[in-house]
Amino acid sequence: MIRAALLQIAQVVAVVALAPLLQGLIVQWQERVQRGQGPGIFQPYRDLWKLFHKQLVVPESASFIYWLAPVVAFTCMLTVPLLIPVLTNFPLPLSDMGDILGGGLILTLGSFFITLAGLDSGSAYGGVGASRAVMLGILAEPTLILVFVGITLLAKSMLPFVVNHLLARDAAVYWGPAHLFLVAAFFILLLVETDRLPFHSSTHIEVYMIEEGRILEYSGPLLALLRWTSAMKQFILYTIFCNVLLLPWGLSVHGTALGALGAAAALLVKFAAVGAIVVVVETAQSRLRYYRYQEPLAASFLLAVLAIVANQMR
């Protein structure tokens, strides 16, 4: 029981500690693909350190939502690792308190509060960023639910650990059309939710701002929490994509300390492979006008529908 509790804590700590590293790796590779030098892979840690030591400036129009949103969003990201296979391929003490749809709901709750904060600040850019994020969510969230429904129908269970076991042991299911359609659909969602489609921008260019627009009025420790939350959300989505759908191997089977460390190392290797593909896809595409955001999301929606249909036919 003590070992299981320690593993549960280790999963949360792994997400908290390694999330900025994943962000640093992706930014570094993106710069290298574009023939730039780029910052070091540990730059996100230095950025968080500086933000936590900067002065906090609060807009005069801000209400309690401004203060509450970063805490709620960060707490949501701490909760999801309790429900998914991060280091082990078996459920831990708190893993049964929610299923794969519950994890998606918690992720959405964090994003919802950040959107409220963008509107609450009274900034024009905050309103634009919030409205754009909602427009993306109108198509992204139903597609995400459809993907989770497809995963549930595939494994006859809503627990991600069951899906992991099925795909790891059954090659026919893994290479089946239903699973491949789900992988493709979730990959597009991964690009959208982590701001890697070519109508997003992680800079302060107001024409393209979406995520940056929502948090533009934040500073100091609250901004650090939001940036850490964004990195953790990216890490969690990559974990679901790799450990549940794409590469369900390399997790600790017996829950030993060495096995957990090996699982963490394997996770970084998986992220390196997927991150490289994401960077290539993002760099290879020309920047799109914002109104074309529905095209990749519609493709993801159709792939999820095809996965459900293919699953019913097998």
C-alpha positions in Angstrom: 0.0 0.0 0.0 2.8 2.4 0.8 4.6 1.6 -2.5 1.4 2.2 -4.4 0.9 5.6 -2.7 4.5 6.5 -3.4 4.1 5.6 -7.1 0.9 7.7 -7.2 2.9 10.7 -5.9 5.7 9.9 -8.3 3.4 10.1 -11.2 2.3 13.6 -10.2 5.8 14.7 -9.5 7.0 13.4 -12.9 4.4 15.5 -14.7 5.2 18.6 -12.6 8.9 18.2 -12.9 9.3 17.1 -16.5 6.6 19.2 -18.2 8.9 22.3 -18.7 11.6 19.9 -20.1 9.2 18.7 -22.8 8.4 22.3 -23.7 12.1 23.1 -23.9 12.8 20.1 -26.1 10.0 21.1 -28.6 11.1 24.7 -28.8 14.8 23.7 -29.2 14.0 21.3 -32.1 11.7 23.8 -33.7 14.5 26.3 -33.8 17.0 23.8 -35.1 14.6 22.7 -37.9 14.3 26.4 -38.9 18.1 26.6 -38.8 18.2 28.8 -35.7 20.2 28.4 -32.5 17.3 28.6 -30.1 17.3 28.6 -26.3 18.5 25.6 -24.2 16.2 22.8 -23.3 16.2 24.0 -19.7 15.1 27.6 -20.6 11.5 27.0 -19.4 12.8 26.2 -15.9 14.7 29.5 -15.9 11.7 31.4 -17.1 9.5 30.0 -14.4 12.2 30.9 -11.8 12.3 34.5 -13.0 8.5 34.8 -13.1 8.1 33.5 -9.5 10.5 36.2 -8.4 8.9 39.1 -10.3 6.4 41.6 -9.0 2.7 40.9 -9.4 0.7 43.6 -11.3 -3.1 43.2 -11.2 -5.5 45.0 -13.5 -7.9 47.4 -11.7 -10.9 45.6 -13.3 -9.9 42.2 -12.1 -12.2 40.2 -9.8 -11.7 37.1 -7.7 -11.8 35.0 -11.0 -8.5 36.6 -11.9 -6.9 35.2 -8.8 -8.8 31.9 -8.8 -8.2 30.8 -12.4 -4.5 30.0 -12.2 -4.9 28.0 -9.0 -7.9 26.0 -10.4 -6.1 25.3 -13.7 -2.9 24.2 -12.0 -4.9 22.0 -9.6 -6.7 20.4 -12.5 -3.3 19.5 -14.1 -2.3 17.9 -10.8 -5.4 15.8 -10.7 -5.3 14.2 -14.2 -2.0 12.3 -13.6 -3.8 10.4 -10.8 -6.1 8.8 -13.4 -3.8 7.9 -16.4 -0.8 5.5 -16.8 2.2 7.8 -16.5 4.7 5.4 -15.0 2.8 2.2 -14.3 0.6 0.0 -16.5 -1.7 -0.9 -13.5 -4.1 1.3 -11.6 -2.9 3.0 -8.4 -5.0 3.8 -5.3 -6.7 6.9 -6.7 -6.9 5.8 -10.4 -10.4 4.4 -10.0 -11.9 7.8 -8.9 -12.3 8.7 -12.6 -12.3 7.3 -16.1 -10.9 8.6 -19.4 -13.9 10.9 -19.9 -13.4 12.3 -16.4 -9.8 13.1 -17.2 -11.0 15.0 -20.3 -13.5 16.9 -18.2 -10.9 18.0 -15.8 -8.6 19.2 -18.6 -11.5 21.2 -20.0 -12.4 22.7 -16.6 -8.9 24.2 -16.3 -9.1 25.7 -19.8 -12.6 27.1 -19.0 -11.3 29.0 -16.0 -8.4 30.5 -18.0 -11.0 31.7 -20.6 -13.0 33.3 -17.8 -9.9 35.0 -16.6 -9.1 36.4 -20.1 -12.6 37.9 -20.2 -12.4 39.1 -16.5 -9.3 41.2 -17.1 -11.2 43.6 -19.3 -8.4 43.6 -21.9 -9.3 43.7 -25.6 -6.6 41.2 -26.3 -7.9 39.0 -23.5 -11.4 39.0 -25.0 -10.0 38.2 -28.5 -7.9 35.3 -27.1 -10.8 34.0 -25.1 -13.3 34.1 -27.9 -10.9 32.4 -30.3 -10.2 29.7 -27.7 -13.9 29.1 -27.3 -14.4 28.9 -31.1 -11.7 26.2 -31.2 -13.2 24.4 -28.3 -16.6 24.2 -30.0 -15.1 21.8 -32.5 -12.2 20.4 -30.5 -14.1 19.3 -27.4 -16.8 17.2 -29.1 -14.1 15.6 -31.2 -12.1 14.8 -28.1 -15.3 13.2 -26.6 -15.8 11.2 -29.8 -12.2 10.0 -29.6 -12.7 8.9 -26.0 -15.9 7.1 -27.0 -14.0 5.3 -29.8 -11.4 4.3 -27.3 -14.1 3.0 -24.9 -15.8 1.0 -27.7 -12.4 -0.4 -28.8 -11.5 -1.7 -25.3 -15.0 -2.2 -23.9 -13.9 -0.1 -20.9 -13.5 3.6 -20.0 -10.3 3.0 -18.0 -7.1 4.0 -19.8 -5.2 1.1 -18.2 -7.5 -1.4 -19.9 -6.9 0.3 -23.3 -3.1 0.2 -22.7 -3.2 -3.6 -21.9 -5.4 -4.4 -24.9 -3.2 -2.5 -27.4 0.1 -3.8 -25.9 -0.9 -7.5 -26.1 -3.2 -7.7 -29.2 -1.4 -6.8 -32.5 -4.6 -7.3 -34.5 -6.4 -4.6 -32.6 -3.3 -2.3 -32.6 -3.0 -2.4 -36.4 -6.7 -2.4 -37.0 -8.3 0.5 -38.8 -10.3 1.6 -35.7 -7.2 2.1 -33.7 -5.3 3.8 -36.5 -8.1 6.2 -37.1 -8.2 7.1 -33.4 -4.4 7.7 -33.4 -4.8 10.0 -36.4 -7.7 11.9 -34.9 -6.0 12.3 -31.5 -2.8 13.5 -33.2 -4.7 16.4 -34.9 -6.2 17.2 -31.5 -2.8 17.1 -30.0 -1.6 19.8 -32.5 -4.7 22.0 -31.7 -4.6 21.7 -27.9 -0.8 22.3 -27.7 -0.9 25.4 -30.0 1.0 23.7 -32.8 -1.3 24.4 -35.8 -0.1 27.2 -38.1 -2.8 29.6 -37.1 -1.5 29.7 -33.5 1.3 31.8 -32.2 3.2 31.6 -29.0 4.4 35.1 -29.4 2.8 38.5 -28.6 1.7 39.2 -32.1 -1.9 40.3 -31.6 -3.1 39.1 -35.0 -2.3 35.5 -34.1 -2.6 35.4 -30.3 -4.9 32.8 -28.8 -3.4 31.3 -25.7 -1.1 34.3 -25.2 -4.1 36.6 -25.5 -6.0 34.9 -22.6 -3.1 35.4 -20.2 -1.7 38.7 -21.5 -2.8 40.6 -18.4 -1.0 38.2 -16.0 2.4 38.7 -14.5 4.8 37.4 -11.9 3.9 34.3 -9.9 0.4 34.0 -11.4 1.8 34.1 -14.9 4.3 31.4 -13.9 1.5 29.2 -12.7 -0.3 29.6 -16.0 2.7 28.8 -18.0 3.5 25.8 -15.9 -0.1 24.7 -16.3 0.2 25.0 -20.1 3.3 22.9 -20.1 1.7 20.3 -17.8 -1.4 20.1 -20.1 0.9 19.4 -23.0 2.8 16.8 -21.1 -0.5 15.1 -20.1 -1.8 15.0 -23.6 1.4 13.6 -24.9 1.2 11.0 -22.1 -2.3 9.9 -23.1 -1.3 9.8 -26.8 1.9 7.8 -26.2 1.1 5.5 -23.2 -2.5 4.8 -24.0 -2.8 5.0 -27.8 0.5 5.0 -29.8 3.2 3.3 -27.7 1.6 1.4 -24.8 4.8 -0.3 -23.9 7.7 0.7 -21.5 5.7 1.2 -18.4 6.5 -0.3 -15.0 4.8 -3.7 -14.5 5.8 -4.5 -10.9 6.0 -0.9 -9.5 9.6 -1.0 -8.3 11.7 2.1 -8.0 14.0 1.0 -10.9 10.9 0.2 -13.0 9.5 3.6 -12.4 12.7 5.3 -13.3 12.9 3.2 -16.5 9.3 4.2 -17.3 10.2 7.8 -16.9 13.2 7.4 -19.2 11.0 5.5 -21.8 8.4 8.3 -21.6 11.0 10.9 -22.5 12.1 8.8 -25.5 8.5 8.5 -26.7 8.0 12.2 -26.3 11.2 12.8 -28.3 9.9 10.8 -31.2 6.4 12.3 -31.2 7.8 15.8 -30.5 10.0 15.5 -33.6 7.1 14.6 -35.8 5.0 17.5 -34.4 7.8 19.9 -35.1 8.2 18.7 -38.6 4.4 18.9 -39.3 4.2 22.3 -37.8 7.2 23.7 -39.7 6.2 22.1 -43.0 2.9 23.9 -43.1 2.4 27.4 -44.3 0.6 29.8 -41.9 -3.2 29.6 -42.3 -5.8 32.3 -41.9 -7.6 31.9 -38.6 -11.0 31.1 -40.2 -9.6 27.9 -41.6 -9.2 26.4 -38.1 -12.3 24.2 -38.8 -10.5 22.2 -41.6 -8.1 20.1 -39.4 -10.7 19.8 -36.6 -13.3 18.6 -39.1 -10.8 16.1 -40.4 -10.2 14.9 -36.8 -13.9 14.7 -36.2 -14.4 12.5 -39.3 -11.5 10.3 -38.4 -13.1 9.7 -34.9 -16.4 8.9 -36.6 -14.7 6.4 -38.9 -13.0 4.8 -36.0 -16.3 4.2 -34.3 -17.8 2.8 -37.5 -14.8 0.6 -38.1 -15.0 -0.7 -34.6 -18.7 -1.6 -35.0 -17.9 -3.5 -38.2 -15.1 -5.7 -36.8 
